[in-house]
């Protein structure tokens, strides 16, 4: 018998159907020479300090660096404390029984670092010795699964990927566990969770919140004039800024008496805005947040659901290009998409030429880098409203990729009134190109420009001023983070991965460090306490571990060993705990 292990029940059952394992047993499927079982995500985690004989840590015990890390079954919090998750315990027994009865194992967990770690931890924890092959696929269509099963890869090809994921997991444990226990020991105020990603995120959310609280706004007094030409209203703003109302009022009166403005400059520029690259998870989360108000977690869950329904490719990807083999399948996929009646509103009156593939969407082939998110060509049926919204975003982005650039004419007009310069900036779309898919004009507008069809204007034109306005403008602080902004901050700061960022936000919510206030994320009182306690420390600084991902990528290429990386992390952990004890004086 051959065992197949996936990390989700739905995925396991779908693969079982495709390989002919139709008989359902408790926790697995069997048939046609296969036994297909699954985990519930990662049911194993690194053991706690007490499992290494350190039930009560003293100052001299820091930093705690286990010689050999151990694994334990996932625990859940109950009224009696943390106890093993009974569902994980029972399924582990099932998986153990299935693997013990098979001569070969196919690892069909998620094709990612996290999925590789899930399987390797399981394989080692259960003491398996059977040979392993790897199923590496980017979609769950029957064709993709059958092709993957016909081209199984040696497990050894993914050793470095596992080393990178395992090293990152252990590094997170070293830094997070030591910092959390050190803070508890130093302050004597209970156990508060710290982490190399979650704490800088909390610091970013809390810092912006404090900035808003402490903001003292300043007033400015911009002056506007309005003119008409050819039935078009032209509203221009004075380029000089007035911080004093009296000066602004005097100039405002001068403008009212001037009665006309003379055009001094007309600058036109033709801009070609190329189609955006295909979606990765982060960009999909940002757009779904901005357009539909979805949280990062909601978008991730919806994308995963679409993946399991075979409608889209693997969604938890950082890639924004596609490999050559995927590239070659797109014409047939797009022909199917263009025939679907439900999507016609997004394609009329366009006629995308799917026979001419745009070169900018293709990237280098990489075994470990998933391609951008694309649809598979399977017809979407019975989708809920939110699923259809996310699916339409993905389809629309693919359609955009096949369209020509959007041609925009950007015009800057300057005029003089009452001896001061006024300016307006406007754009008009000459050729919609890819922007015709959704028609979101803001996507092609340069900053500071408005969409307006200007009349013919020439230098020297004298235009009558029909209105003059003096406006009080108050300087406002930055708004709290939205999901889209926080995902963007994490990307820029090198915090987390596309697969983990939404989970980290949810972890902060579950620990009651942050909460939603409408569409914004703000800290709780508990979160502000942690922030004020660790503010200025290394553990709260995103730059502390911003280079980790680059080093883990080097590990995947064989340019860095886990021993060297974890040795550096252990040294850093010592510095972090020393800083916590130095700043937070331990209570006697």
ChimeraX attribute file (.defattr): number of C-alpha atoms within 10 A of each C-alpha:
attribute: neighborCount
match mode: 1-to-1
recipient: residues
	/A:1	16
	/A:2	19
	/A:3	25
	/A:4	30
	/A:5	27
	/A:6	25
	/A:7	21
	/A:8	18
	/A:9	18
	/A:10	14
	/A:11	21
	/A:12	22
	/A:13	19
	/A:14	20
	/A:15	25
	/A:16	24
	/A:17	17
	/A:18	15
	/A:19	19
	/A:20	16
	/A:21	20
	/A:22	17
	/A:23	13
	/A:24	14
	/A:25	12
	/A:26	8
	/A:27	18
	/A:28	24
	/A:29	24
	/A:30	23
	/A:31	16
	/A:32	13
	/A:33	13
	/A:34	21
	/A:35	28
	/A:36	33
	/A:37	30
	/A:38	25
	/A:39	25
	/A:40	14
	/A:41	17
	/A:42	18
	/A:43	21
	/A:44	22
	/A:45	16
	/A:46	16
	/A:47	15
	/A:48	16
	/A:49	17
	/A:50	10
	/A:51	13
	/A:52	14
	/A:53	9
	/A:54	12
	/A:55	10
	/A:56	10
	/A:57	17
	/A:58	12
	/A:59	14
	/A:60	7
	/A:61	12
	/A:62	16
	/A:63	24
	/A:64	20
	/A:65	21
	/A:66	11
	/A:67	7
	/A:68	7
	/A:69	13
	/A:70	14
	/A:71	16
	/A:72	15
	/A:73	19
	/A:74	19
	/A:75	17
	/A:76	11
	/A:77	10
	/A:78	9
	/A:79	6
	/A:80	6
	/A:81	8
	/A:82	11
	/A:83	13
	/A:84	15
	/A:85	14
	/A:86	13
	/A:87	12
	/A:88	19
	/A:89	15
	/A:90	12
	/A:91	19
	/A:92	22
	/A:93	13
	/A:94	19
	/A:95	23
	/A:96	18
	/A:97	12
	/A:98	23
	/A:99	25
	/A:100	16
	/A:101	12
	/A:102	16
	/A:103	13
	/A:104	18
	/A:105	24
	/A:106	23
	/A:107	26
	/A:108	28
	/A:109	27
	/A:110	23
	/A:111	21
	/A:112	22
	/A:113	20
	/A:114	21
	/A:115	19
	/A:116	23
	/A:117	22
	/A:118	26
	/A:119	25
	/A:120	19
	/A:121	20
	/A:122	20
	/A:123	19
	/A:124	11
	/A:125	16
	/A:126	16
	/A:127	11
	/A:128	15
	/A:129	13
	/A:130	13
	/A:131	11
	/A:132	21
	/A:133	20
	/A:134	23
	/A:135	24
	/A:136	22
	/A:137	21
	/A:138	23
	/A:139	24
	/A:140	23
	/A:141	23
	/A:142	15
	/A:143	11
	/A:144	16
	/A:145	20
	/A:146	15
	/A:147	14
	/A:148	19
	/A:149	19
	/A:150	10
	/A:151	13
	/A:152	16
	/A:153	17
	/A:154	14
	/A:155	16
	/A:156	12
	/A:157	13
	/A:158	17
	/A:159	13
	/A:160	21
	/A:161	23
	/A:162	24
	/A:163	20
	/A:164	27
	/A:165	21
	/A:166	20
	/A:167	20
	/A:168	21
	/A:169	15
	/A:170	18
	/A:171	21
	/A:172	16
	/A:173	20
	/A:174	23
	/A:175	24
	/A:176	21
	/A:177	21
	/A:178	26
	/A:179	28
	/A:180	19
	/A:181	24
	/A:182	29
	/A:183	27
	/A:184	18
	/A:185	22
	/A:186	22
	/A:187	18
	/A:188	14
	/A:189	10
	/A:190	12
	/A:191	13
	/A:192	16
	/A:193	19
	/A:194	23
	/A:195	20
	/A:196	26
	/A:197	25
	/A:198	23
	/A:199	25
	/A:200	25
	/A:201	25
	/A:202	23
	/A:203	24
	/A:204	21
	/A:205	24
	/A:206	27
	/A:207	19
	/A:208	18
	/A:209	21
	/A:210	14
	/A:211	14
	/A:212	16
	/A:213	10
	/A:214	10
	/A:215	13
	/A:216	11
	/A:217	12
	/A:218	10
	/A:219	14
	/A:220	17
	/A:221	22
	/A:222	20
	/A:223	23
	/A:224	19
	/A:225	25
	/A:226	18
	/A:227	19
	/A:228	15
	/A:229	13
	/A:230	8
	/A:231	8
	/A:232	12
	/A:233	14
	/A:234	19
	/A:235	17
	/A:236	20
	/A:237	19
	/A:238	19
	/A:239	15
	/A:240	13
	/A:241	12
	/A:242	17
	/A:243	15
	/A:244	11
	/A:245	16
	/A:246	11
	/A:247	11
	/A:248	20
	/A:249	16
	/A:250	10
	/A:251	19
	/A:252	21
	/A:253	14
	/A:254	15
	/A:255	23
	/A:256	17
	/A:257	13
	/A:258	14
	/A:259	17
	/A:260	20
	/A:261	25
	/A:262	19
	/A:263	21
	/A:264	17
	/A:265	17
	/A:266	14
	/A:267	12
	/A:268	14
	/A:269	11
	/A:270	14
	/A:271	17
	/A:272	16
	/A:273	18
	/A:274	18
	/A:275	23
	/A:276	17
	/A:277	18
	/A:278	26
	/A:279	25
	/A:280	23
	/A:281	23
	/A:282	27
	/A:283	18
	/A:284	23
	/A:285	27
	/A:286	23
	/A:287	18
	/A:288	22
	/A:289	20
	/A:290	16
	/A:291	10
	/A:292	12
	/A:293	18
	/A:294	21
	/A:295	23
	/A:296	26
	/A:297	18
	/A:298	16
	/A:299	24
	/A:300	25
	/A:301	15
	/A:302	20
	/A:303	26
	/A:304	18
	/A:305	16
	/A:306	22
	/A:307	23
	/A:308	19
	/A:309	19
	/A:310	22
	/A:311	23
	/A:312	26
	/A:313	24
	/A:314	27
	/A:315	29
	/A:316	24
	/A:317	20
	/A:318	19
	/A:319	21
	/A:320	20
	/A:321	25
	/A:322	23
	/A:323	19
	/A:324	14
	/A:325	10
	/A:326	16
	/A:327	17
	/A:328	13
	/A:329	12
	/A:330	19
	/A:331	15
	/A:332	13
	/A:333	16
	/A:334	21
	/A:335	15
	/A:336	14
	/A:337	21
	/A:338	17
	/A:339	10
	/A:340	11
	/A:341	9
	/A:342	11
	/A:343	14
	/A:344	13
	/A:345	11
	/A:346	17
	/A:347	17
	/A:348	10
	/A:349	10
	/A:350	16
	/A:351	11
	/A:352	19
	/A:353	15
	/A:354	18
	/A:355	12
	/A:356	10
	/A:357	16
	/A:358	15
	/A:359	11
	/A:360	14
	/A:361	21
	/A:362	21
	/A:363	16
	/A:364	11
	/A:365	15
	/A:366	10
	/A:367	12
	/A:368	14
	/A:369	17
	/A:370	24
	/A:371	31
	/A:372	26
	/A:373	30
	/A:374	27
	/A:375	24
	/A:376	25
	/A:377	18
	/A:378	14
	/A:379	11
	/A:380	18
	/A:381	9
	/A:382	7
	/A:383	12
	/A:384	9
	/A:385	9
	/A:386	15
	/A:387	18
	/A:388	16
	/A:389	15
	/A:390	22
	/A:391	21
	/A:392	16
	/A:393	18
	/A:394	21
	/A:395	23
	/A:396	18
	/A:397	22
	/A:398	23
	/A:399	25
	/A:400	24
	/A:401	23
	/A:402	22
	/A:403	24
	/A:404	19
	/A:405	19
	/A:406	19
	/A:407	20
	/A:408	20
	/A:409	16
	/A:410	21
	/A:411	21
	/A:412	15
	/A:413	21
	/A:414	22
	/A:415	25
	/A:416	17
	/A:417	22
	/A:418	18
	/A:419	12
	/A:420	13
	/A:421	18
	/A:422	24
	/A:423	20
	/A:424	18
	/A:425	22
	/A:426	20
	/A:427	24
	/A:428	19
	/A:429	20
	/A:430	13
	/A:431	15
	/A:432	20
	/A:433	22
	/A:434	25
	/A:435	24
	/A:436	19
	/A:437	21
	/A:438	15
	/A:439	13
	/A:440	10
	/A:441	15
	/A:442	12
	/A:443	11
	/A:444	21
	/A:445	18
	/A:446	14
	/A:447	8
	/A:448	8
	/A:449	15
	/A:450	17
	/A:451	15
	/A:452	16
	/A:453	13
	/A:454	17
	/A:455	13
	/A:456	7
	/A:457	14
	/A:458	14
	/A:459	14
	/A:460	12
	/A:461	13
	/A:462	15
	/A:463	19
	/A:464	16
	/A:465	20
	/A:466	14
	/A:467	14
	/A:468	20
	/A:469	17
	/A:470	16
	/A:471	13
	/A:472	13
	/A:473	13
	/A:474	12
	/A:475	12
	/A:476	12
	/A:477	15
	/A:478	11
	/A:479	12
	/A:480	23
	/A:481	21
	/A:482	23
	/A:483	25
	/A:484	22
	/A:485	16
	/A:486	22
	/A:487	25
	/A:488	17
	/A:489	15
	/A:490	20
	/A:491	15
	/A:492	11
	/A:493	18
	/A:494	18
	/A:495	25
	/A:496	20
	/A:497	18
	/A:498	22
	/A:499	18
	/A:500	15
	/A:501	22
	/A:502	23
	/A:503	15
	/A:504	18
	/A:505	24
	/A:506	17
	/A:507	14
	/A:508	19
	/A:509	18
	/A:510	11
	/A:511	13
	/A:512	14
	/A:513	26
	/A:514	24
	/A:515	18
	/A:516	15
	/A:517	11
	/A:518	9
	/A:519	15
	/A:520	17
	/A:521	22
	/A:522	25
	/A:523	28
	/A:524	16
	/A:525	12
	/A:526	13
	/A:527	24
	/A:528	22
	/A:529	14
	/A:530	22
	/A:531	23
	/A:532	12
	/A:533	16
	/A:534	22
	/A:535	18
	/A:536	11
	/A:537	14
	/A:538	21
	/A:539	28
	/A:540	24
	/A:541	20
	/A:542	22
	/A:543	15
	/A:544	16
	/A:545	17
	/A:546	17
	/A:547	13
	/A:548	18
	/A:549	16
	/A:550	11
	/A:551	17
	/A:552	23
	/A:553	15
	/A:554	15
	/A:555	21
	/A:556	20
	/A:557	12
	/A:558	14
	/A:559	10
	/A:560	16
	/A:561	17
	/A:562	17
	/A:563	10
	/A:564	10
	/A:565	18
	/A:566	17
	/A:567	13
	/A:568	12
	/A:569	22
	/A:570	18
	/A:571	12
	/A:572	18
	/A:573	25
	/A:574	19
	/A:575	14
	/A:576	21
	/A:577	25
	/A:578	17
	/A:579	17
	/A:580	25
	/A:581	17
	/A:582	11
	/A:583	15
	/A:584	18
	/A:585	13
	/A:586	16
	/A:587	9
	/A:588	6
